[in-house]
């Protein structure tokens, strides 16, 4: 068991593509670190560099105090769960799970004992004599997990292990992975493009974009205090609403298109950095749940928009509406996530926003509807750099 | 159309997944020129071709049990009228046939082992490693396939001479191996490349080195291809005549095809023993075929890796 640290790790492929740039990341012993980001952001490359399957162009990878840059994969004592599971088709489940132990020349009796133990943890006991082709997707995934945990490795790597499963199994196995990881207590790197997995599994989450680390923090911190527009837009489902607004000279009014939201001096004590943005355009981030339906018992500023889609989810209603504030253009389309939500994006008449309101309200598409704005939940970003304005 | 649909439903496997792709249905009516008659005519065609290929073998077996007088008659028969084992006794006892058989077995098995080993290693390198001039080397191997092997006899002879291996079984094994390597490497490379990269990576992370990746992962998953290589190589070495005739001088090192040739004399041919010897010579090929057939099936059943 050991910690894993990446120091200034860069990966440049022979064709000149820089997949990972100057990455600093520290995974503590026993920690489950999730690396999340859109397709092609370099997260799998990070994992493969830790495994030794990909060499490092520059920088250092350490397990504990040992530099492992040039250690071949078979000597790194790393266990990995592949997206495709990579089960050995010619071997039975028991042989698959026990293979690494056999390679370590552990006595057969001990191998059998540990294989049975891992199988019982994962509910695979009755399938031990089957071949992988005779198993269902969920069972194969468990075998892949079993193969990794039976080794008691130094580092545990998982490359989108749930992405080939249906939604229900995914939720079930997510909990199982969390439980197993806690049990073996090994530094774990979990790669996914699914921010829900990242939020639910990770002790800490590292958000990667185009090979550059955007933010690495506890899930709730990422959600509450995103460092930049990218993280704000990536973490959370539905995504944070990002609107371009203008702050008044004395910071008491935020203008969003034709609407004005009044601000109190309290905002300056929360976000002192705003002082430098008086009279300037900024990007405002509002989480969908921070846009409740406006009502008489909730005084304060209000945003009104034209509803064009209502999704009733039972416990809540997602209201998609348009306001005439300028659209915030992210400089690429990489915020596109693999989820079924409707994304923040340009429409003909303004910016599209999503609000999460309580189900007792009746909203229909075509309505004009008002939402309360909680000033203390607003996030501001620099319109040029995209960085959050804090202090 | 209704009859066709019914038939399709009947033929559909029970476990067929509802999402599985539906096979396009042929728009042919059953009847004289439709599906049914096509199936029948396929059977007839297969029967005809089968008969044409099997008949000479059957006739060979039949003749091997007939006395010379019956063989050299103007009214040949398929079922022996005076069945006899004499030809087999003669074939085995004359011209140290047993020794030739053993020599052939040594040469054929030696060639198989050497060819399978070397071609696996080479194909593994071609399939899994990057190295300079890789494709050039590969095409050089392939080009060797285009050269008729008879043209190479003199250079090969000189090579074996330099190695002091003329008139020896190892010399023969070496030449046979070199003859078989290009095709074997070509065939195996394709199969080895088809083994998913992730399986190899997982193997290496589990602590396996390159040799283990080849012997424990890639070879078992490429069993059908290895079986094909083994079978073809065995048959090649078992029945090769021209090279053996060139390289081997002493009686002690003759292989079976040369030995059989000795039944054909300048003035007379011992037809009976020749046929009996030929039948004996066929047996190992058939055995090898049946052994490798089992591997084909085993390999194929490993299919769907994901």
Interface residues (C-beta under 8 A of the other chain):
Chain A: X51 X52 X53 X72 X73 X74 X76 X78 X79 X80 X82 X84 X85 X86 X88 X89 X90 X99 X100 X103 X104 X133 X147 X151
Chain B: X196 X198 X199 X201 X202 X203 X204 X205 X206 X207 X208 X209 X212 X217 X220 X221 X302 X303 X304 X305 X306
